[in-house]
Amino acid sequence: MTLATIAVLAAGEAEHHGNVQAETFIFGVIAFVVFLALGLVTLSYRNVANRHAHKAEAYAQTHGTDLAQAGHGHH
């Protein structure tokens, strides 16, 4: 077989008749579901600090004014 014959046969076998959009629609659906799930996980962390405000207040009362000086750049 020559290279030209192999190329012609490969091109003939690669020919595909069908609706490509319908066949690949499931990839879009899967991507949408994954992004929706990740969005719900992100949304679940919303307002977490305020859920534990009583712990923050108790810590501030226990440690006094040291909390105001804590953080990055404060020594």
N, C-alpha and C positions, 0 to 999 in steps of 0.2 A: 504494500500500500504506500502510496505517496502522501506527502504532507497535504496536498490539495484534496485528495480523496478523504483523508481523515477529517479535515476541516469541513468539508461538505457534509459528511455523515454526522459530525458533531452538531452542526447548525441545524440539520434536519431533526435530530433528536431533541434539541433544546427548544424547538418550536412548541409553543403551548397555546392552546385555544381555550379561553375561558375568561371569566370575569375576575380580574386580579383584585379589584376593589372589594368584591365580596369575599374573596379568599383571605385577604389580609385585614379585614374589618375586626377580627378577633384580637389582633395585636393592639389596636386602638382601645378596645374595650378593656383589655387587661391593663394597659397603661393608665386608663382613667380610674379603674378600681384601685390600683396601687396608689396613685396620687390622692384619691379620696381617703384611703386608709391613713396615709401619712398626714393628711390635713386634719383628720380626726385625732390622731395622736398629738399633733401640735396643739390643737385646740384644747385637748384635755389638760395641758399644762398652764392654761390661762388662769390667772388670778391665784396661783398657788401660794404666793407669799401672804396674801390676805387670809387664807384659810388657817394659817398658823400664827396669826397676830398675837394671840394670847401667850404663845411661847416666846415671842420676841419681846413682849412687854415684861414677862417674868425675868428674862435674861437681863433686860435693861435695868430692872429694879435691883437685881442681885449684884450686878457689876457696876452700878453707879454711872458716873460720867465718863468712864474709860471708853465707852462705846463711841462717843463723839470723836475721839482721836484715832480710832481704829480705821484701817483701810489702806489703800495704796497711796504711797507718798507722804504719809503722816508718821512721824516718829516721836 
